[in-house]
Amino acid sequence: MSDSDLPPLPCYINGEFTTLPHAKVSALDRGFIFGDGVYEVVPVYDGRPFRFEEHMARLDRSLGELRIPNPKSRAEWRQLVDQLVEAYAKQRGLPAARSNQLVYFQVTRGVAMRDHVMIPGLVPTVFAMTNRLYIYTAEERARGLACVTADDFRWKKAHIKSISLAGAVLARQLGADQDAGETIMFRDGFLSEAAASNVWIVKDGVVLGPPKDNLVLEGIRYGLLEALCLEMGIPFELGPVSRAEVLAADEVLLSSATKEVIAVTRLDGRPVAMGRPGPIYEKLHAGYQRAKLAQ
């Protein structure tokens, strides 16, 4: 695919609004050369960014880990997101308040001659784009996702939302090669996460998830699902989850900006429990929809 084949979706690059076919970055941008940058993906429902402050807090954490200065204030990031949402809605002939979108933005260290050392004083590169947010249909949710398992061969700083995603790309492709919707990964026999999702299990009515450490990216839905469980009286625990526990779970769930929360109904070709979404999933999905409306 060449630049001219890209859809003319609205985007932003270093202070200028344009469309994807016209967005350009230096060949010596450290994001291009080293994957030296971070990103965020913010779902937008009815024109409103969902859990925007939580996304901004994670952006700050990731930038801090890589020692990249945040080039924008919270207000400036919000203005950028709102402008892209408005531009996309206008392009589609819709009012922004009726538009569901997925806004992606990334910050790299900037442009410099190739050198592994973190060169000080560079001007960070900022890129952002938006597109339609696909929301699973009721039929798709009732069917759930088929997933496969794999060893987690990624680096040990998975808590940084880095644009260096070769490990996640390889993991996700392992699933795609088997017509699976996701790849659930284990490190030393314990659950970490999926290629592009957090993973949860349910056993005897308790929601269990991996601890918040350097081996998983703390998804924005970590806090949301914990809050929903507290609200609905569902026991919630974070701690090591073994592969055996995952395979024996009553329910397996995925959460992400694009999936919201969805049930895994087949794992490595075998049904998860009864092979259909379970009662805890139904409660959490309903709670998630309420949270979207209440934002």
C-alpha positions in Angstrom: 0.0 0.0 0.0 1.4 3.4 -1.0 0.5 6.8 0.6 -1.9 7.5 -2.2 -3.8 4.3 -1.3 -4.5 5.4 2.3 -8.0 6.6 3.2 -8.1 10.5 3.5 -8.8 10.3 7.3 -8.1 13.4 9.3 -4.8 13.4 11.3 -2.3 15.7 13.0 1.4 15.9 12.7 3.6 18.4 14.5 1.2 21.2 14.7 -0.6 20.7 11.4 -3.9 19.1 10.6 -3.9 17.1 7.3 -5.1 13.7 6.0 -3.3 10.4 6.2 -2.0 10.4 2.6 -0.2 13.7 3.3 1.2 13.1 6.7 5.0 12.9 6.7 7.7 12.2 9.2 11.5 12.4 9.0 13.4 9.3 8.0 15.6 10.0 11.1 12.7 10.3 13.5 13.7 8.1 16.5 10.3 6.5 16.4 11.0 5.3 12.9 14.6 4.3 13.6 14.3 2.8 17.1 10.6 2.6 18.0 11.6 5.3 20.6 8.2 6.6 21.6 4.9 5.9 23.3 1.3 5.9 22.2 -2.3 6.0 23.5 -5.6 4.8 22.0 -8.7 6.6 23.3 -12.2 5.4 22.5 -14.8 8.1 21.8 -18.5 7.5 22.3 -21.0 10.0 21.0 -18.2 12.5 20.6 -16.9 12.2 24.1 -13.5 10.6 24.9 -13.9 7.8 27.4 -11.8 7.9 30.6 -9.6 10.6 29.0 -7.9 11.6 32.3 -6.8 8.0 32.9 -5.4 7.8 29.4 -3.5 11.0 30.0 -2.1 9.7 33.3 -0.8 6.6 31.6 0.7 8.7 28.8 2.6 10.7 31.5 3.9 7.5 33.1 5.0 6.0 29.8 6.8 9.2 28.7 8.4 9.5 32.1 9.8 5.9 31.8 11.4 6.8 28.5 12.5 10.2 29.6 10.6 12.0 26.9 9.0 15.4 27.9 5.3 15.6 27.4 5.0 18.2 24.6 1.4 19.1 25.4 -0.7 20.0 28.5 -3.8 18.0 29.3 -6.0 20.9 27.9 -4.0 20.8 24.7 -4.3 17.1 24.3 -8.0 17.3 24.9 -8.3 20.1 22.3 -6.4 18.0 19.8 -8.7 15.0 20.4 -11.8 17.1 20.1 -10.6 18.7 16.9 -9.9 15.4 15.3 -13.3 14.0 16.4 -15.0 17.0 14.9 -13.1 16.8 11.7 -13.9 13.1 11.2 -17.6 13.6 12.0 -17.8 16.5 9.6 -16.1 14.4 6.9 -18.8 11.7 7.4 -21.7 14.2 7.5 -22.5 13.5 11.2 -22.7 15.7 14.2 -19.8 14.9 16.5 -22.2 14.0 19.3 -23.4 11.0 17.3 -20.0 9.7 16.3 -18.1 6.8 17.8 -14.4 7.0 17.0 -11.0 5.6 18.0 -8.3 8.3 18.4 -4.7 7.1 18.2 -1.8 9.4 19.1 1.9 8.9 19.6 4.9 10.9 20.9 8.4 10.0 19.8 11.7 11.5 21.1 12.1 13.4 17.9 14.6 13.7 15.0 18.4 13.2 15.3 21.3 11.4 13.7 21.1 7.7 14.5 22.6 7.0 18.0 21.3 4.7 20.7 22.0 7.3 23.4 19.0 9.5 24.4 20.1 12.8 22.9 18.8 15.6 25.1 17.0 18.7 23.8 15.1 17.1 20.9 11.7 18.3 20.0 9.2 15.4 20.4 7.3 14.4 17.3 3.5 14.3 17.8 1.2 12.3 15.5 -2.5 11.7 16.0 -5.3 10.2 13.8 -8.9 9.0 14.2 -11.1 6.4 12.6 -14.5 4.8 13.1 -14.7 2.7 16.3 -16.1 -0.7 15.6 -18.4 -2.0 18.3 -19.1 -5.7 18.5 -22.7 -6.7 17.6 -24.9 -8.6 20.1 -24.5 -11.7 17.9 -20.7 -11.4 18.0 -20.7 -10.9 21.8 -23.0 -13.9 22.3 -20.5 -16.0 20.2 -17.5 -14.8 22.1 -13.9 -15.0 20.9 -11.7 -18.0 20.0 -8.2 -17.5 21.3 -4.9 -19.3 21.4 -2.1 -19.4 24.0 1.6 -18.7 23.5 4.7 -18.0 25.6 5.3 -14.3 26.4 8.5 -13.6 24.6 8.3 -9.8 24.9 10.7 -7.5 26.9 10.3 -7.0 30.6 9.0 -3.4 30.5 5.6 -4.2 29.2 4.1 -1.6 31.5 5.3 1.1 29.1 2.9 1.7 26.3 5.8 1.7 23.8 5.5 1.9 20.0 8.1 -0.9 20.0 5.5 -3.5 19.3 7.3 -6.3 17.4 6.7 -8.8 20.2 3.0 -8.0 20.3 2.8 -8.1 16.5 4.4 -11.6 16.4 2.1 -12.8 19.2 -1.0 -11.5 17.5 0.1 -13.1 14.2 0.3 -16.5 15.9 -3.4 -16.1 16.7 -4.3 -14.8 13.2 -2.5 -17.8 11.7 -5.0 -20.0 13.5 -8.0 -17.8 12.8 -8.1 -16.8 16.5 -9.2 -13.4 17.7 -6.4 -13.0 20.2 -3.3 -14.6 21.6 -3.2 -15.1 25.4 0.4 -15.1 26.7 2.1 -16.8 29.7 5.5 -16.0 31.2 7.1 -18.8 33.2 3.7 -20.6 33.4 1.8 -17.5 34.7 -0.7 -15.4 32.8 0.6 -12.0 31.6 -1.8 -10.5 29.0 -2.9 -10.9 25.4 -1.2 -9.3 22.4 -3.5 -6.3 22.5 -5.8 -6.9 25.5 -5.7 -7.5 29.3 -6.9 -10.9 30.4 -9.1 -11.9 33.3 -10.5 -15.2 34.6 -13.5 -16.0 36.7 -13.5 -18.9 39.2 -16.2 -19.6 41.6 -17.6 -16.1 41.1 -14.3 -14.3 41.7 -12.7 -12.1 39.0 -8.9 -12.8 39.0 -6.3 -10.8 37.1 -2.5 -10.6 36.9 -0.8 -8.1 39.3 0.0 -4.6 38.2 3.8 -4.9 37.5 6.3 -4.5 34.8 5.2 -7.6 32.9 1.8 -6.3 31.9 0.4 -3.0 30.5 -2.1 -1.7 33.0 -5.0 -1.2 30.7 -7.4 1.7 31.5 -10.0 -1.0 32.0 -8.1 -2.4 35.0 -9.4 0.3 37.2 -12.8 0.3 35.5 -13.4 -3.4 35.9 -12.3 -3.2 39.5 -14.7 -0.4 40.1 -17.5 -2.2 38.4 -16.9 -5.3 40.5 -16.9 -3.3 43.7 -20.1 -1.6 42.6 -21.8 -4.9 41.9 -20.4 -6.9 44.8 -18.3 -9.2 42.6 -15.1 -10.3 44.4 -12.0 -9.0 42.6 -8.4 -10.1 43.2 -5.1 -9.3 41.5 -2.2 -11.8 41.8 -0.3 -14.6 40.0 -2.7 -16.7 37.8 -1.3 -20.0 36.6 -1.8 -21.5 33.2 -3.7 -24.4 34.9 -6.0 -21.9 36.5 -6.8 -20.3 33.2 -7.5 -23.6 31.5 -9.8 -24.6 34.4 -11.6 -21.2 34.6 -15.4 -20.8 34.6 -15.0 -17.7 32.4 -12.1 -16.0 30.5 -12.5 -12.4 29.6 -10.6 -9.8 27.6 -10.6 -6.1 28.0 -9.3 -3.3 25.8 -10.2 0.1 24.3 -11.6 -1.7 21.2 -13.0 -4.8 22.8 -14.5 -3.1 25.9 -15.0 -6.4 27.7 -15.7 -9.6 25.9 -15.8 -13.3 26.7 -13.3 -15.9 25.4 -15.4 -19.0 24.6 -12.7 -21.2 23.0 -9.1 -21.5 23.9 -6.6 -23.5 21.9 -9.5 -25.2 20.1 -11.4 -26.2 23.3 -14.5 -24.7 24.9 -14.0 -22.5 27.9 -16.3 -24.1 30.5 -19.6 -24.4 28.7 -18.4 -22.6 25.6 -20.5 -19.5 25.9 -20.3 -16.2 27.7 -20.9 -16.5 31.5 -22.9 -14.6 34.1 -20.0 -12.4 35.3 -19.2 -11.4 31.8 -22.9 -10.3 31.3 -22.8 -8.2 34.4 -19.5 -6.6 33.6 -20.5 -5.8 30.0 -23.8 -4.2 31.2 -21.8 -2.2 33.8 -19.4 -1.1 31.1 -22.3 0.2 29.0 -23.6 2.2 32.0 -20.2 3.7 32.6 -20.1 4.9 28.9 -23.4 6.6 29.3 -22.4 8.2 32.6 -19.2 9.7 31.4 
